[in-house]
Amino acid sequence: MSEHQTPLDLVRLRPVDGPVACARPDRLAVASRWFQEHFPGEVLYAVKANPSPWVIDTLYAAGHRWFDVASLPEVELISSRCPEATMAFMHPVKSRRAIASAYHDHGVKIFVLDCEAELQKILQETGYARDLTLVVRLAVSNDGATLPLAGKFGATEAEAPDLIRLARAHAFELGVSFHVGSQCMAPSAYRAAMMEASRLIARAGVTVDIVDVGGGFPSIYPGLTPPPLEDYVKAIEHAFEDMMVLENADLWCEPGRALVAEAVSVLTRVELIKGDAVYMNDGSYGCLFDIVHARWSYPMRVHRANGELSPQTAPFKLYGPTCDSIDSMPGPYELPADLKEGDVIEFGMLGAYGTAMATRFNGFGDVETVTVSDYPWLSLYDQPVLASPQSEPAAEGSVVPFTRLRRRRQRLIKRR
Ligand SMILES: Cc1ncc(COP(=O)(O)O)c(C=O)c1O
């Protein structure tokens, strides 16, 4: 990966054929440290949010040893790069081959399930192993989430008690998990889900060793400023105290977005302008999937290799490179009025579900990665929030130092 101080340095240095992912490993390390120091339990990185090797390596170097994997390729990726990792296979529907290979070839012992048929698959493919950690995924409300994930996975209130009881009979350790939905804007959603889980555990009448509160921790985007992450941790800690679980039960979380969102921006080149229509070399089949499909807003700014940009702005519509008309972003987006072919549009806060979503449709989808060391627009971690989507990053040297706030890991007992 080539290294540059800022994305603009790169744009001035050479043509950006793009798209180019600008990686900020130091920002990922800050987020990683925050979770490790504040969350009173194990932090499993949800690999699906961004499986780029530099992300995995940065997290591992920063001390992350636990990973939430959802497929055999993700198992293989972590296995190949992180020798001391503990992997949890958290997709509720796994192929038999994936279960068998994860267990026998890669030492995965933690599996999620949300129905009896999946439990039977896990038991059969692991040879009725006696060392399994089985995690029952529960269906919970996604009302606090910007991107709800409800409706596809999770044992219902009616199903869960029997399933928890059945899994207990086969588990060396038993957990429950849920997902409150992505970009959860309400810390209280975690409490509500944990209280629901507690009721279901009580109805099952068995002991539970692990409570896994899943992902959903937010990042910050234009128009989506969540409460401080400390509020989420506090809500979870208090709810955990109130749950009907063993006194020495473990608490886990599986953040994806919150860990990696700030750490990447993506550069796209303007290929053509027709009136107010801007045709770019990245779009809904590339790193900008969520702009189109989830109507997500990302901060944007424009770079020009030579010359100044007009201070005047005008409204534009954006189009991605493929031939599909879905590949369009009507906006309108306020961009410099003199925007022209060759200018580069940078989309910030795209570390989560950005490069990870890119397809090869129409022959596009090659994303180069470079490292940069400027500050992202917005941060939940160590500087006051800059509200404007067009605002410049903080000047070098103005970053407020990360404050160390070590919390008690009061109930965490390492048994593995
Ligand atoms: C099981 C599971 N865990 C964790 C995550 C990460 O969620 P987020 O990126 O919202 O933190 C996901 C995302 O889909 C998931 O399905």
The ligand as an ORCA input file, in Angstrom:
! r2SCAN-3c Opt
* xyz 0 1
  C     -24.292    -11.605     13.808
  C     -23.780    -10.225     13.562
  N     -22.932     -9.682     14.466
  C     -22.408     -8.448     14.323
  C     -22.722     -7.688     13.201
  C     -22.109     -6.325     13.080
  O     -23.082     -5.367     13.185
  P     -22.699     -3.811     13.232
  O     -21.828     -3.551     12.051
  O     -24.011     -3.132     13.182
  O     -21.974     -3.575     14.526
  C     -23.621     -8.192     12.232
  C     -23.990     -7.392     11.075
  O     -24.764     -7.742     10.238
  C     -24.160     -9.498     12.429
  O     -24.994    -10.031     11.544
*
